[in-house]
Amino acid sequence: MFGKKKPEVLIVGAGPVGLMTALELTKNGVVVQVIDKEWQRAGHSYALALHPQSLRMFKKLGLLDKILQHCYKVNTIDICDEKECKATINLAELKHEYAYITAIQQNVLEKILEDALLENGVKVLWHHRLAHLTHSIDHANVIIDKLETDTLGYIISRTEQVVTKSIRGEIPYVIGADGHYSFVRRSLDINFDPVGDTLNCAVFEFKTDIDLQNKMALSFTEGAANVMWPLPNGYCRWSFQLLDREASQESRIKERYEVQIGTGPYAELTENYLKEILSKRAPWFKGKVEDIRWRHIVRFERRLSDALGKNKCWLAGDATHMTNPVGIQGMNGGFLEAQDLTAAVIKSLKEKESPELFAEYNEKWLNQWRFLLGLDGRVETTAKTDPWIAQHKGALLSSIPALSEDLKGLLGQIELSI
Ligand SMILES: Cc1cc2nc3c(=O)[nH]c(=O)nc-3n(C[C@H](O)[C@H](O)[C@H](O)COP(=O)(O)OP(=O)(O)OC[C@H]3O[C@@H](n4cnc5c(N)ncnc54)[C@H](O)[C@@H]3O)c2cc1C
């Protein structure tokens, strides 16, 4: 269909989860094709940290050294209110080889993954959009539109995507890593209902003059969650939960250009606004604000699909779940679920059909997300839990950058158990 070798797996979406899935499959000898409707990778940092478990996974994929060249290591997490630091979590206490978090821009991570795929002989087909999907018990049928950007109009010009060719094919497996508005999920008639409140955040990335001391800081102030991530080259990212406005659905669409000119479309996000919100919510942050390179207001809904796939079509990443952004659990959880999904696909293709592995995948990850989204299970306190920490235990579950056993260990340091 696409080249000399017929793909065994079509991966729809070249975001971080789709690229990582493609690499894992390729390294296991599976012939893949990755398509994305956009013309290139993301332009900004978006989900900007890798959890310890993701680092172990990238080590196995042979990419850890490259990641370490472009990241800022985070060793501790300060948990604060508007006055002071109330508790500190130390990642080194995880006591395994990669007991730290790396802050790395999502666009940089996507480039590392795309380059690695290319080195393994897989070229992402940008500007290719999945336009039609049907499935049966033993294969999927797809129509893929090849797109081109055309400039239309004479006096006022505008650009539009034009379909130059439609490609039809039959594929053994389709993996939908096509983000929150997943075409694959919609084609499978899988619901994706809201399961909690929407969080709206103002996000700023700027250069600062202080040593950020390999710490991230979480702060909870008057009902709002705020987070500071240190980034390479003296930059940091502050995100502030907004209680007085709703961002649009479109705010979740990834921009593809890296440079933002002036305030971009966010005129209200001025330097003064940033300084004011910092002085109210984190007066303990003593860094100067220099060179604001990105500002945004973004909507984070909480949603979960009611299944992770059907027959030969399966989902991973934002296509199945949308979560609170603070702990970067969405993308990192996406990597872990994609690892389980690829194991099921590899076994089914190379050894024998294993529908039970897909059923396990479905159950394991739906349960995991139900827990992380606060729908099932609870965070418990102990006799020693600080009352302020106890008050924020629900928010802490989704704000600590870790999952499963690591999350358990880190929450344990502040006397919370899961
Ligand atoms: C402004 C902004 C800020 C963010 N900040 C944070 C944060 O602080 N913390 C956090 O955890 N997360 C954050 N996120 C979310 C984070 O970017 C996502 O969780 C992550 O990108 C999910 O990766 P993914 O690979 O699952 O999907 P995506 O990165 O969304 O990739 C999906 C890809 O599929 C492609 N696609 C869609 N439909 C089709 C189709 N029909 N055919 C072909 N291709 C298709 C899209 O073009 C896209 O490239 C932010 C997102 C935005 C937009």
The ligand as an SDF file (V2000), in Angstrom:
LIG
                    3D

 53 58  0  0  0  0  0  0  0  0999 V2000
   -1.1610   23.9410   24.8980 C   0  0  0  0  0  0  0  0  0  0  0  0
   -0.9840   22.5660   25.4760 C   0  0  0  0  0  0  0  0  0  0  0  0
   -0.3540   22.4250   26.7120 C   0  0  0  0  0  0  0  0  0  0  0  0
   -0.1890   21.1580   27.2580 C   0  0  0  0  0  0  0  0  0  0  0  0
    0.3980   21.0460   28.4750 N   0  0  0  0  0  0  0  0  0  0  0  0
    0.4780   19.8400   29.0660 C   0  0  0  0  0  0  0  0  0  0  0  0
    1.0190   19.6970   30.3710 C   0  0  0  0  0  0  0  0  0  0  0  0
    1.4310   20.6620   31.0110 O   0  0  0  0  0  0  0  0  0  0  0  0
    1.0420   18.4580   30.9110 N   0  0  0  0  0  0  0  0  0  0  0  0
    0.5790   17.3660   30.2490 C   0  0  0  0  0  0  0  0  0  0  0  0
    0.6370   16.2580   30.7820 O   0  0  0  0  0  0  0  0  0  0  0  0
    0.0910   17.4640   29.0020 N   0  0  0  0  0  0  0  0  0  0  0  0
    0.0040   18.6780   28.4210 C   0  0  0  0  0  0  0  0  0  0  0  0
   -0.5470   18.7580   27.1770 N   0  0  0  0  0  0  0  0  0  0  0  0
   -1.0790   17.5370   26.5590 C   0  0  0  0  0  0  0  0  0  0  0  0
   -0.0010   16.7110   25.8780 C   0  0  0  0  0  0  0  0  0  0  0  0
    0.5280   17.4600   24.8150 O   0  0  0  0  0  0  0  0  0  0  0  0
   -0.6330   15.4020   25.4170 C   0  0  0  0  0  0  0  0  0  0  0  0
   -0.9750   14.6430   26.5700 O   0  0  0  0  0  0  0  0  0  0  0  0
    0.2970   14.5660   24.5310 C   0  0  0  0  0  0  0  0  0  0  0  0
    0.6450   15.2800   23.3770 O   0  0  0  0  0  0  0  0  0  0  0  0
   -0.4320   13.2970   24.1360 C   0  0  0  0  0  0  0  0  0  0  0  0
    0.3150   12.6020   23.1900 O   0  0  0  0  0  0  0  0  0  0  0  0
   -0.3850   11.6460   22.1200 P   0  0  0  0  0  0  0  0  0  0  0  0
    0.7450   11.1010   21.3030 O   0  0  0  0  0  0  0  0  0  0  0  0
   -1.3140   10.7190   22.7970 O   0  0  0  0  0  0  0  0  0  0  0  0
   -1.3220   12.5970   21.2370 O   0  0  0  0  0  0  0  0  0  0  0  0
   -0.9710   13.9120   20.4280 P   0  0  0  0  0  0  0  0  0  0  0  0
    0.3100   14.5080   20.8670 O   0  0  0  0  0  0  0  0  0  0  0  0
   -2.1980   14.7550   20.4820 O   0  0  0  0  0  0  0  0  0  0  0  0
   -0.7520   13.3900   18.9340 O   0  0  0  0  0  0  0  0  0  0  0  0
   -1.8330   12.9690   18.1380 C   0  0  0  0  0  0  0  0  0  0  0  0
   -1.4360   13.1540   16.6830 C   0  0  0  0  0  0  0  0  0  0  0  0
   -2.4520   12.5390   15.8790 O   0  0  0  0  0  0  0  0  0  0  0  0
   -2.6230   13.3070   14.7090 C   0  0  0  0  0  0  0  0  0  0  0  0
   -3.9630   13.0000   14.1440 N   0  0  0  0  0  0  0  0  0  0  0  0
   -5.1660   13.2700   14.6720 C   0  0  0  0  0  0  0  0  0  0  0  0
   -6.1420   12.8130   13.8630 N   0  0  0  0  0  0  0  0  0  0  0  0
   -5.5490   12.2310   12.8010 C   0  0  0  0  0  0  0  0  0  0  0  0
   -6.0140   11.5840   11.6140 C   0  0  0  0  0  0  0  0  0  0  0  0
   -7.3390   11.4270   11.3390 N   0  0  0  0  0  0  0  0  0  0  0  0
   -5.1130   11.1020   10.7330 N   0  0  0  0  0  0  0  0  0  0  0  0
   -3.7590   11.2430   10.9610 C   0  0  0  0  0  0  0  0  0  0  0  0
   -3.2810   11.8640   12.0630 N   0  0  0  0  0  0  0  0  0  0  0  0
   -4.1330   12.3400   12.9690 C   0  0  0  0  0  0  0  0  0  0  0  0
   -2.4860   14.7440   15.1990 C   0  0  0  0  0  0  0  0  0  0  0  0
   -2.1270   15.6330   14.1490 O   0  0  0  0  0  0  0  0  0  0  0  0
   -1.3760   14.6120   16.2500 C   0  0  0  0  0  0  0  0  0  0  0  0
   -0.0920   14.9130   15.7440 O   0  0  0  0  0  0  0  0  0  0  0  0
   -0.6870   19.9960   26.5730 C   0  0  0  0  0  0  0  0  0  0  0  0
   -1.2870   20.1500   25.3180 C   0  0  0  0  0  0  0  0  0  0  0  0
   -1.4280   21.4140   24.7680 C   0  0  0  0  0  0  0  0  0  0  0  0
   -2.0530   21.5530   23.4210 C   0  0  0  0  0  0  0  0  0  0  0  0
  1  2  1  0
  2  3  1  0
  2 52  2  0
  3  4  2  0
  4  5  1  0
  4 50  1  0
  5  6  2  0
  6  7  1  0
  6 13  1  0
  7  8  2  0
  7  9  1  0
  9 10  1  0
 10 11  2  0
 10 12  1  0
 12 13  2  0
 13 14  1  0
 14 15  1  0
 14 50  1  0
 15 16  1  0
 16 17  1  0
 16 18  1  0
 18 19  1  0
 18 20  1  0
 20 21  1  0
 20 22  1  0
 22 23  1  0
 23 24  1  0
 24 25  2  0
 24 26  1  0
 24 27  1  0
 27 28  1  0
 28 29  2  0
 28 30  1  0
 28 31  1  0
 31 32  1  0
 32 33  1  0
 33 34  1  0
 33 48  1  0
 34 35  1  0
 35 36  1  0
 35 46  1  0
 36 37  1  0
 36 45  1  0
 37 38  2  0
 38 39  1  0
 39 40  1  0
 39 45  2  0
 40 41  1  0
 40 42  2  0
 42 43  1  0
 43 44  2  0
 44 45  1  0
 46 47  1  0
 46 48  1  0
 48 49  1  0
 50 51  2  0
 51 52  1  0
 52 53  1  0
M  END
$$$$
